[in-house]
Amino acid sequence: MEIDSLWNEYGEVFREFDDLTLARWMAQTLGQLRGRVWRLSHPLVGCYRLAARTANERQVWLKRLVVVPADYPESACCRAPVLPLLTRDVLQCGLGCLHCDGTAVPLDELPPDLLPMITDWAEQYEKVHAVAHWDQAQQSSVADYDQEFDAAAEKAEELLSLAGRVLAPRLLELYPAVVWEDQDECLEVQPEDIKP
């Protein structure tokens, strides 16, 4: 894939870091991320993801080379600091892990007052997102598929905005920083389409 090769090129700088330098950079960046909700498309989050990929390959967090900011708990999936990612796949995968792409927080570990909100949002999003993957028969069943697609994209923008404005801030009550997905390639929704 072309995007993978581009990410590999971008990540080269972090592969040149020794383990201690990489661990220090990541710990300092976690300190900068603390206390805020971040878009997945934010450049600082992008840099952190690139560093996290290298750190995970080298198991930097397991080496305990630096002190992790105290309010970041350890994730069960890879033992890196928990930096949860809220995506449209939350029903299937829980909150994602930016370090290993695993599940940082299983869905059933979310508080009972927050779980229905996230579940409802994800179920709505699932129906909207499905329009991008309709087969020929489904597309033929509507008068104008392009219009259906555009309507789904607009609804996706609304739902992604809701995730960033309402759901992610609620998660911030539980975690020191939260990242939320702010695009949908399948519906051609870009980060700049999402209103804060």
Summary of the structure (lengths in Angstrom):
residues: 196
radius of gyration: 18.1
end to end distance: 31.2
largest distance: 60.4
contacts: 586
relative contact order: 0.14
helix: 58%
strand: 10%
